[in-house]
Amino acid sequence: MQVWPSEHVLRRLEAERKQEKDPLCAYFYDLDALRNHAIRTRTAMPDGCELFYAVKANAEPPILRVLADLLDGFEVASGGELNWVSAHAPNARIIFGGPGKLDSELINAISRGIDTIHVESFNEIKRIEALAQGYPVNVALRINPLLNADIRTKLMMAGGPSPFGIDEEQINACLDYIHRSTKLRLTGFHLHALSHHLDMDAHAVLLFHYLKKFRTWRGMADSEVQILNVGGGIGVNYTEPEQQPDWVGMMARLREMLQQIPAAPCIRFELGRYLTASCGFYAAEIIDLKQSHGTWFAICHGGTHHFRTPAAQSHSHPVTVIPKSGRNRHQLTSVNCTFVGQLCTPKDVLARDVPCQKIGIGDIALFPLAGAYGWTISHQKFLRHAPPKMVFVAA
């Protein structure tokens, strides 16, 4: 995973800065880095596995177009995402998950003949059957399994009370209903238990747990179910950016597991953050430097209304300072700075207490690992500031 910007990204940043009348505020997306990372990620996977992209991470059309040619499809979680992907990657396979699907969204998915709908409850199964109108609809049961107590991250979707998925005690009833239906076809089981997982040894143990569960559930189903969707959940290390999850090593362990399993299922992954975070950079020009009660603040053109990742993850984001061409009158040396935005809230903090050898007004604060859950989850209308520019870079 490439964390820091390439030379062609830096050249494009400088060109954009010279064109702007106001201080620069922009996202830069390195499409070559995205392509290379996606290829490496997909190539490391064992034969018989599939890789889908979780569109919620970043749905910018150029990103979708790059990934459409490299992956097995897209995962959407709303009718809006379904329509968006259908417009920008019309030939892509689509799987549709998430709780609270509207009837209109289900009808849309059914009429488009998408790959699979992940059902989150017994009631949703009944609704899909009622809406099917003769279409054979592929469904996968999303399960909320019991998990070992040591399998935990800061964002859990399974292993306890949750709006996501079906408890294991309800599986038999769901399978019986689907088996009796002429409008539903069970294609697999779906699990997405957690997010932000950095420990790939522990994640490999989790995959082994899923595989054991799948054998039991497939035995309960009166059909040859082939797909085990293990979701995503692979994190990005924002606080130690040089120490990223060992995806290749985990895939090697998965390959060994599958070789020992007779009639192994097709393992389907839905990666979001891990695929696109590293291709994105948020650039915010420093418009003021001030000291308050002994702390230096770099006030940037932008903030968490554009790039909410640090606030959402409660971390100090990595940042590098790109100096302004020529000598800067308002330059500080050997200081620690806290990088903040323009909002009227003390929570508008991007990075805290960062050692800076040199920093000045007009320099660019460049935040890497900004290609996922950045702009898409930000409170974009707060204070009505202008949006950042979107710049897509390819060599």
Secondary structure in CASP SS format (residue, H / E / C, confidence):
PFRMAT SS
TARGET T0000
AUTHOR 0000-0000-0000
METHOD secondary structure of the structure
MODEL  1
M C 1.00
Q C 1.00
V C 1.00
W C 1.00
P C 1.00
S C 1.00
E H 1.00
H H 1.00
V H 1.00
L H 1.00
R H 1.00
R H 1.00
L H 1.00
E H 1.00
A H 1.00
E H 1.00
R H 1.00
K H 1.00
Q H 1.00
E C 1.00
K C 1.00
D C 1.00
P C 1.00
L C 1.00
C E 1.00
A E 1.00
Y E 1.00
F E 1.00
Y E 1.00
D E 1.00
L H 1.00
D H 1.00
A H 1.00
L H 1.00
R H 1.00
N H 1.00
H H 1.00
A H 1.00
I H 1.00
R H 1.00
T H 1.00
R H 1.00
T H 1.00
A C 1.00
M C 1.00
P C 1.00
D C 1.00
G C 1.00
C C 1.00
E E 1.00
L E 1.00
F E 1.00
Y E 1.00
A E 1.00
V H 1.00
K H 1.00
A H 1.00
N C 1.00
A C 1.00
E C 1.00
P H 1.00
P H 1.00
I H 1.00
L H 1.00
R H 1.00
V H 1.00
L H 1.00
A H 1.00
D C 1.00
L C 1.00
L C 1.00
D C 1.00
G E 1.00
F E 1.00
E E 1.00
V E 1.00
A C 1.00
S C 1.00
G H 1.00
G H 1.00
E H 1.00
L H 1.00
N H 1.00
W H 1.00
V H 1.00
S H 1.00
A H 1.00
H H 1.00
A C 1.00
P C 1.00
N C 1.00
A C 1.00
R C 1.00
I E 1.00
I E 1.00
F E 1.00
G C 1.00
G C 1.00
P C 1.00
G C 1.00
K C 1.00
L C 1.00
D H 1.00
S H 1.00
E H 1.00
L H 1.00
I H 1.00
N H 1.00
A H 1.00
I H 1.00
S H 1.00
R H 1.00
G C 1.00
I C 1.00
D C 1.00
T E 1.00
I E 1.00
H E 1.00
V E 1.00
E C 1.00
S C 1.00
F H 1.00
N H 1.00
E H 1.00
I H 1.00
K H 1.00
R H 1.00
I H 1.00
E H 1.00
A H 1.00
L H 1.00
A C 1.00
Q C 1.00
G C 1.00
Y C 1.00
P C 1.00
V E 1.00
N E 1.00
V E 1.00
A E 1.00
L E 1.00
R E 1.00
I E 1.00
N E 1.00
P C 1.00
L C 1.00
L C 1.00
N C 1.00
A C 1.00
D C 1.00
I C 1.00
R C 1.00
T C 1.00
K C 1.00
L E 1.00
M E 1.00
M C 1.00
A C 1.00
G C 1.00
G C 1.00
P C 1.00
S C 1.00
P C 1.00
F C 1.00
G C 1.00
I E 1.00
D E 1.00
E H 1.00
E H 1.00
Q H 1.00
I H 1.00
N H 1.00
A H 1.00
C H 1.00
L H 1.00
D H 1.00
Y H 1.00
I H 1.00
H H 1.00
R H 1.00
S C 1.00
T C 1.00
K C 1.00
L E 1.00
R E 1.00
L E 1.00
T E 1.00
G E 1.00
F E 1.00
H E 1.00
L C 1.00
H C 1.00
A C 1.00
L E 1.00
S E 1.00
H C 1.00
H E 1.00
L C 1.00
D C 1.00
M H 1.00
D H 1.00
A H 1.00
H H 1.00
A H 1.00
V H 1.00
L H 1.00
L H 1.00
F H 1.00
H H 1.00
Y H 1.00
L H 1.00
K H 1.00
K H 1.00
F H 1.00
R H 1.00
T H 1.00
W H 1.00
R H 1.00
G H 1.00
M H 1.00
A C 1.00
D C 1.00
S C 1.00
E C 1.00
V C 1.00
Q C 1.00
I E 1.00
L E 1.00
N E 1.00
V E 1.00
G E 1.00
G C 1.00
G C 1.00
I E 1.00
G C 1.00
V C 1.00
N C 1.00
Y C 1.00
T C 1.00
E C 1.00
P C 1.00
E C 1.00
Q C 1.00
Q C 1.00
P C 1.00
D C 1.00
W H 1.00
V H 1.00
G H 1.00
M H 1.00
M H 1.00
A H 1.00
R H 1.00
L H 1.00
R H 1.00
E H 1.00
M H 1.00
L H 1.00
Q H 1.00
Q C 1.00
I C 1.00
P C 1.00
A C 1.00
A C 1.00
P C 1.00
C E 1.00
I E 1.00
R E 1.00
F E 1.00
E E 1.00
L E 1.00
G C 1.00
R H 1.00
Y H 1.00
L H 1.00
T H 1.00
A H 1.00
S H 1.00
C H 1.00
G E 1.00
F E 1.00
Y E 1.00
A E 1.00
A E 1.00
E E 1.00
I E 1.00
I E 1.00
D E 1.00
L E 1.00
K E 1.00
Q E 1.00
S E 1.00
H C 1.00
G C 1.00
T E 1.00
W E 1.00
F E 1.00
A E 1.00
I E 1.00
C E 1.00
H C 1.00
G C 1.00
G C 1.00
T C 1.00
H C 1.00
H C 1.00
F C 1.00
R C 1.00
T H 1.00
P H 1.00
A H 1.00
A H 1.00
Q H 1.00
S C 1.00
H C 1.00
S C 1.00
H C 1.00
P C 1.00
V C 1.00
T E 1.00
V E 1.00
I E 1.00
P C 1.00
K C 1.00
S C 1.00
G C 1.00
R C 1.00
N C 1.00
R C 1.00
H C 1.00
Q E 1.00
L E 1.00
T E 1.00
S E 1.00
V E 1.00
N E 1.00
C E 1.00
T E 1.00
F E 1.00
V E 1.00
G C 1.00
Q C 1.00
L C 1.00
C C 1.00
T C 1.00
P C 1.00
K C 1.00
D C 1.00
V E 1.00
L E 1.00
A E 1.00
R E 1.00
D E 1.00
V E 1.00
P E 1.00
C E 1.00
Q E 1.00
K E 1.00
I E 1.00
G E 1.00
I C 1.00
G C 1.00
D C 1.00
I E 1.00
A E 1.00
L E 1.00
F E 1.00
P C 1.00
L C 1.00
A C 1.00
G C 1.00
A C 1.00
Y C 1.00
G C 1.00
W H 1.00
T H 1.00
I H 1.00
S C 1.00
H C 1.00
Q C 1.00
K C 1.00
F H 1.00
L H 1.00
R H 1.00
H C 1.00
A C 1.00
P C 1.00
P C 1.00
K E 1.00
M E 1.00
V E 1.00
F E 1.00
V E 1.00
A C 1.00
A C 1.00
END
